[in-house]
Structures are given as structure tokens and as C-alpha cells.
Amino acid sequence: MKPVKTVGVIGLGALGVLYSHLFTEALGKEHVLILSDPTRTRRYRQDGIWYNGTLCDFNYVDAASVTDPVDLLLFAVKFGGLTDAISTCRHLVGPDTILLSVLNGITSEEILGTAFCPENVVWCTAQRMSARKDGNQVICNPIGDLSVGVPADQDNQQFRRLTAFFDSIHFPYNTPEDIRVHLWSKLLCNVGCNQAAMVFQCGYGGLHKPGPARDAMLGAMREVVLVANAEGIPLSEADVASWTAILDSFPDDGEPSMRQDGKALRKSEVELFSGTIRHLAARHSIPVPVNDWLYHQVQEMERQY
């Protein structure tokens, strides 16, 4: 089994910086390529990136200048940037390249599988971290972990290569019994906390205390359970309780990514969250009033940018 020796990362949001930092610390900067286009590469080199108060010593690289495929390619862009990221990095994907996405939602793995080879994609979701990016400063505590796996009908060779690599560098990960169910479970979390935080303009502290923001978060989560069940995904109230306990452990001043998007006047990933749930709910004739309301509130907020 070929070991993982080189890593490429595309996307320097909060999670991109976090994983670029962990990989660079473990492998050394010469083996970790922070990939982008020439304009972004120049800006990264000029302005720098800080992680938890320390300037990052990253290897910023114009992706077009790299000729050899990498062993592991991590996509950490926003969903709206995934198509461009695939185009930027297409020549860096060889027959043995492991593809990993930390994008939110439940669709990026299938998109990568269509663009490349499904057998090269290890399904993944990032969880239990509280990460915030402000300009070129990233604060992350706790760092959480990655849940990784492949569907039961997919060859697991790349999954085994990835976990062997993670073990060798003491990277935090876990392997849920059913990765597809786990991605849906994380979607439940995001549909609740991200949207409620953006609409009610609060951080985790605003979601911790009883009131309209917490009620909206829990209501949106419970609607995901209904839609997931209709799709054959066995979520339950236990998933709502589990994710709520995790969110309640986060620092009050932490912020979900959609709250950060709202503050920065960026387009959010609402289509990945309530957009997905509303689409699937309509297929099964399931009412989802909380997600309908959150979706329209976010749309109105973004129209005001």
C-alpha cells in the first residue's frame, strides 16, 4: 500500500488553515502544498496567515506550476468555489490520489466522484471544532476531528491508506459505522446551528440559552430528522440531543461559519442547509416550516448586502 507523502490543500478558510497547519507541522512545509491561483498565492505570501496568534510558515504554491500528482488532495473551499477548485487541481489528481472534502452538506463527495474517480474519494465530515476566521487571522479551539469512511459498496483501499497516514502523524479522526448516516447527522447540526446563528446574529452563546434562537435551531434539526427518515437515513431525537450537547460545550464567543459569513457580508451556504432540506422535503410532501422561515430570512439578509 503506497504511503501518503505529499498533501495538497485548496481553500484557506478556517478549516483550510487548521488542516494546513496540522499537516505542515507533521510533514514539513516542503511536503504540504497550499494551492491556489497566482493572484491568491501572491496575496498569501505578502499578507501571511495567522493560526491561533502565530504566523503560519506555509508553502504557498500556484497550482498551475505543479506537475506531479499529490498523494492526498484536501478540498476546503466554500461550496460555490468547488467547481473552480476542481478545475484548478485537476492535473494534480493521479490514479492513487486520495480525495477528501471538508465542505459542509451531503453533496461534495458525489461531485468529486463524478469529476474524478469515485473510488478515490474518502467521505468525510469535520466536527467538534470551533473555528473562526477574521481577515487573515484564524482562531481554533477546540480543533475537533474528522469522521472518515466509504460507503459499504465502495472499495476501501484509499480509506485504509488515509487512516494509515493519519495514524502515522497522530491526526485526530474517527471512523463511524456508516459514513453516509454520519454526514446526514452533521447536516442536522449545521442546518440548526449555522442558520439560527446567522438569522439571530449571535454566536454559540446565543444558542446556548433558552429563547428564539435556540428554539429555531432545535426546530430545524428536528425537521432534518423527518426528511432523513423519509430518505432512508435512520436519524432520531438522539442525534438532536447529541449534537446539542456538543454545541453547548463550545465557547460562548465562538461562531458558526454562517454567522461569520453574515458579519462579513458574504454569500452563505444556505442552499446546502435549508435549501437541501426544503428540496428533499418537497419530494416527500413533508412540511418544514422552520427551515422555510430560516431560508427566507437568510435570503432577505443577503439581498441587503
C-alpha positions as CSV (number, residue, x, y, z in Angstrom):
1,M,0.0,0.0,0.0
2,K,1.6,3.3,-1.2
3,P,2.2,5.7,1.8
4,V,1.0,9.3,1.7
5,K,4.0,11.6,1.5
6,T,2.6,14.7,-0.2
7,V,-0.5,16.7,0.6
8,G,-2.3,19.5,-1.3
9,V,-4.8,21.8,0.3
10,I,-7.1,24.1,-1.7
11,G,-9.1,26.7,0.2
12,L,-7.8,28.8,3.2
13,G,-10.9,29.4,5.2
14,A,-10.8,28.5,8.9
15,L,-10.7,24.7,8.2
16,G,-8.3,25.0,5.4
17,V,-5.9,26.9,7.7
18,L,-6.4,24.4,10.5
19,Y,-5.6,21.4,8.4
20,S,-2.8,23.1,6.6
21,H,-1.3,23.8,10.0
22,L,-1.6,20.2,11.2
23,F,-0.2,18.7,8.0
24,T,2.7,21.1,7.8
25,E,3.6,20.5,11.5
26,A,3.6,16.8,10.8
27,L,5.3,16.6,7.4
28,G,7.2,19.8,7.0
29,K,6.3,22.6,4.6
30,E,8.0,21.1,1.6
31,H,5.6,18.2,1.6
32,V,2.4,20.3,2.0
33,L,1.3,22.5,-0.9
34,I,-1.2,25.3,-0.2
35,L,-2.7,25.5,-3.7
36,S,-4.4,28.5,-5.4
37,D,-4.3,30.7,-8.4
38,P,-1.4,33.2,-9.0
39,T,-3.3,36.2,-7.5
40,R,-4.2,34.4,-4.3
41,T,-0.8,32.9,-4.0
42,R,0.9,36.3,-4.2
43,R,-1.6,37.7,-1.6
44,Y,-1.0,34.8,0.8
45,R,2.8,35.3,0.6
46,Q,2.5,39.1,1.0
47,D,-0.1,39.2,3.8
48,G,0.5,36.0,5.6
49,I,-1.9,33.8,7.6
50,W,-2.0,33.6,11.4
51,Y,-3.2,30.5,13.3
52,N,-4.0,31.0,17.0
53,G,-1.8,34.0,17.1
54,T,1.2,32.6,15.3
55,L,2.3,33.4,11.7
56,C,2.0,30.3,9.6
57,D,5.0,29.1,7.7
58,F,3.1,27.6,4.8
59,N,4.3,26.6,1.3
60,Y,2.0,28.7,-0.9
61,V,2.1,27.4,-4.4
62,D,0.5,28.4,-7.8
63,A,-1.3,25.2,-8.6
64,A,-0.6,25.5,-12.3
65,S,3.1,25.4,-11.6
66,V,2.9,21.9,-10.0
67,T,3.4,19.0,-12.4
68,D,3.3,15.9,-10.2
69,P,0.1,14.5,-8.6
70,V,-0.2,14.7,-4.9
71,D,-0.9,11.7,-2.7
72,L,-3.7,13.4,-0.8
73,L,-5.8,16.4,-2.0
74,L,-8.0,18.2,0.5
75,F,-10.8,20.4,-0.7
76,A,-11.6,23.1,1.9
77,V,-13.3,25.7,-0.2
78,K,-16.9,27.0,0.1
79,F,-19.4,25.1,-1.9
80,G,-19.7,27.9,-4.5
81,G,-15.9,27.6,-5.2
82,L,-15.8,23.8,-5.6
83,T,-16.2,23.7,-9.4
84,D,-13.3,26.2,-9.8
85,A,-11.2,24.3,-7.3
86,I,-11.7,21.1,-9.2
87,S,-10.6,22.8,-12.4
88,T,-7.6,24.3,-10.7
89,C,-6.4,21.0,-9.3
90,R,-7.5,18.5,-11.9
91,H,-3.9,17.9,-13.1
92,L,-2.8,17.1,-9.6
93,V,-5.0,14.1,-9.3
94,G,-3.4,10.8,-10.3
95,P,-4.7,7.2,-10.1
96,D,-3.5,6.9,-6.5
97,T,-4.6,10.4,-5.2
98,I,-6.9,10.3,-2.2
99,L,-9.6,13.0,-2.5
100,L,-11.0,14.4,0.7
101,S,-13.6,17.2,1.2
102,V,-14.4,19.1,4.4
103,L,-17.2,21.0,2.7
104,N,-20.5,21.2,4.5
105,G,-23.5,19.4,3.3
106,I,-24.0,15.9,1.7
107,T,-23.1,16.5,-1.9
108,S,-19.4,17.3,-2.4
109,E,-18.3,13.7,-2.3
110,E,-20.6,12.8,-5.2
111,I,-19.4,15.8,-7.1
112,L,-15.8,14.8,-6.6
113,G,-16.6,11.3,-7.6
114,T,-18.2,12.5,-10.8
115,A,-15.3,14.8,-11.6
116,F,-12.6,12.2,-10.9
117,C,-13.0,8.6,-9.8
118,P,-15.5,7.6,-7.0
119,E,-13.0,5.0,-5.7
120,N,-10.5,7.8,-4.9
121,V,-13.0,9.7,-2.7
122,V,-13.0,9.1,1.0
123,W,-16.2,10.5,2.5
124,C,-15.6,13.0,5.3
125,T,-17.1,15.5,7.7
126,A,-15.3,17.8,10.1
127,Q,-16.8,18.1,13.5
128,R,-16.5,19.2,17.1
129,M,-14.2,22.2,16.3
130,S,-14.9,25.8,17.0
131,A,-13.0,27.7,14.3
132,R,-13.3,31.4,13.4
133,K,-11.5,33.4,10.7
134,D,-11.3,37.2,10.7
135,G,-9.3,38.5,7.8
136,N,-6.1,36.6,7.8
137,Q,-6.4,35.5,11.4
138,V,-7.8,32.1,12.4
139,I,-8.7,31.1,15.9
140,C,-9.5,27.5,16.5
141,N,-10.2,25.8,19.9
142,P,-11.1,23.0,20.1
143,I,-9.7,21.5,16.9
144,G,-12.2,18.6,16.8
145,D,-11.6,15.8,14.4
146,L,-12.5,14.3,11.0
147,S,-15.0,11.5,10.6
148,V,-14.0,9.4,7.6
149,G,-15.2,6.3,5.7
150,V,-16.5,5.0,2.5
151,P,-19.9,3.6,1.5
152,A,-20.3,-0.2,2.0
153,D,-20.3,-0.8,-1.7
154,Q,-17.1,1.1,-2.4
155,D,-13.5,-0.4,-2.4
156,N,-11.8,0.7,0.9
157,Q,-8.2,0.8,-0.3
158,Q,-7.9,4.6,-0.3
159,F,-9.7,4.7,3.1
160,R,-7.1,2.3,4.5
161,R,-4.3,4.4,3.0
162,L,-5.7,7.5,4.6
163,T,-6.2,6.1,8.1
164,A,-2.7,4.6,8.0
165,F,-1.4,8.1,7.2
166,F,-3.5,9.7,9.9
167,D,-2.2,7.2,12.4
168,S,1.4,7.9,11.4
169,I,1.1,11.6,12.1
170,H,-1.3,11.3,15.1
171,F,-4.0,13.2,13.2
172,P,-7.4,13.4,15.1
173,Y,-10.0,11.3,13.3
174,N,-12.7,8.7,13.9
175,T,-14.5,6.1,11.7
176,P,-18.2,6.0,12.2
177,E,-20.1,2.7,11.4
178,D,-22.0,4.3,8.5
179,I,-20.4,7.4,6.9
180,R,-23.5,8.3,4.9
181,V,-25.6,8.4,8.0
182,H,-22.9,10.4,9.8
183,L,-22.8,13.0,7.0
184,W,-26.6,13.4,7.4
185,S,-26.1,13.7,11.1
186,K,-23.6,16.5,10.7
187,L,-26.0,18.2,8.2
188,L,-28.6,18.1,11.0
189,C,-26.2,20.0,13.2
190,N,-25.4,22.6,10.5
191,V,-29.0,23.2,9.5
192,G,-29.7,24.0,13.1
193,C,-26.8,26.0,14.5
194,N,-25.5,27.7,11.4
195,Q,-28.7,29.1,10.2
196,A,-30.1,30.1,13.6
197,A,-26.8,31.9,14.4
198,M,-26.9,33.9,11.2
199,V,-30.5,34.8,11.4
200,F,-30.4,35.8,15.0
201,Q,-27.0,37.3,14.6
202,C,-25.4,35.5,17.5
203,G,-22.5,33.2,18.3
204,Y,-22.7,29.9,20.2
205,G,-23.5,31.8,23.4
206,G,-26.8,32.9,21.9
207,L,-27.7,29.3,21.0
208,H,-26.8,28.1,24.5
209,K,-29.5,30.0,26.3
210,P,-33.3,29.4,26.1
211,G,-35.0,31.7,23.6
212,P,-36.0,32.1,20.0
213,A,-32.5,31.3,18.6
214,R,-32.2,28.0,20.4
215,D,-35.8,27.1,19.6
216,A,-35.2,27.7,15.9
217,M,-32.0,25.6,16.0
218,L,-33.8,22.7,17.6
219,G,-36.9,23.0,15.4
220,A,-34.7,23.0,12.2
221,M,-32.8,19.9,13.5
222,R,-36.0,18.0,14.1
223,E,-37.2,18.7,10.6
224,V,-34.0,17.2,9.3
225,V,-34.8,14.0,11.2
226,L,-38.1,13.8,9.4
227,V,-36.6,14.3,6.0
228,A,-33.7,12.0,6.7
229,N,-36.1,9.2,7.7
230,A,-38.0,9.6,4.5
231,E,-34.8,9.3,2.6
232,G,-34.0,6.0,4.5
233,I,-31.4,7.6,6.9
234,P,-32.1,6.5,10.5
235,L,-31.7,9.8,12.4
236,S,-33.6,10.3,15.6
237,E,-34.1,12.6,18.6
238,A,-30.9,11.1,19.9
239,D,-28.9,12.8,17.1
240,V,-30.5,16.1,18.0
241,A,-29.5,15.6,21.7
242,S,-26.0,14.5,20.8
243,W,-25.2,17.5,18.6
244,T,-26.9,19.9,21.0
245,A,-24.6,18.7,23.8
246,I,-21.6,19.2,21.5
247,L,-22.7,22.7,20.6
248,D,-23.4,23.5,24.2
249,S,-19.7,22.7,25.0
250,F,-18.4,25.3,22.6
251,P,-17.2,28.7,23.9
252,D,-19.8,31.4,24.1
253,D,-17.8,33.7,21.9
254,G,-17.3,31.1,19.2
255,E,-19.3,31.5,15.9
256,P,-20.6,29.0,13.3
257,S,-19.4,29.7,9.7
258,M,-22.7,31.2,8.5
259,R,-22.6,33.8,11.3
260,Q,-19.1,34.7,10.1
261,D,-20.5,34.9,6.6
262,G,-23.2,37.3,7.7
263,K,-20.8,39.6,9.5
264,A,-18.5,39.7,6.5
265,L,-21.5,40.2,4.1
266,R,-20.6,37.0,2.2
267,K,-23.0,34.8,0.5
268,S,-23.7,31.9,2.8
269,E,-24.1,28.1,2.3
270,V,-27.9,28.3,3.0
271,E,-28.6,26.3,-0.2
272,L,-26.6,23.4,1.3
273,F,-28.6,23.5,4.5
274,S,-32.2,24.5,4.4
275,G,-32.1,24.6,0.6
276,T,-31.3,20.8,0.6
277,I,-33.9,20.0,3.3
278,R,-36.6,22.0,1.6
279,H,-35.9,20.3,-1.8
280,L,-36.0,16.8,-0.3
281,A,-39.0,17.6,1.9
282,A,-41.0,18.7,-1.1
283,R,-40.2,15.3,-2.7
284,H,-41.8,13.6,0.2
285,S,-44.5,16.2,0.9
286,I,-43.1,16.9,4.4
287,P,-43.8,20.3,5.8
288,V,-40.6,22.1,7.1
289,P,-41.8,25.5,8.4
290,V,-38.8,26.3,10.5
291,N,-36.4,25.7,7.6
292,D,-38.7,27.6,5.2
293,W,-38.6,30.6,7.6
294,L,-34.8,30.4,8.1
295,Y,-34.2,30.0,4.3
296,H,-36.3,33.1,3.5
297,Q,-34.7,35.1,6.4
298,V,-31.2,34.4,5.1
299,Q,-32.2,35.2,1.5
300,E,-33.5,38.6,2.7
301,M,-30.4,39.3,4.7
302,E,-28.2,38.5,1.7
303,R,-30.3,40.8,-0.6
304,Q,-29.4,43.7,1.7
305,Y,-25.6,43.2,1.2
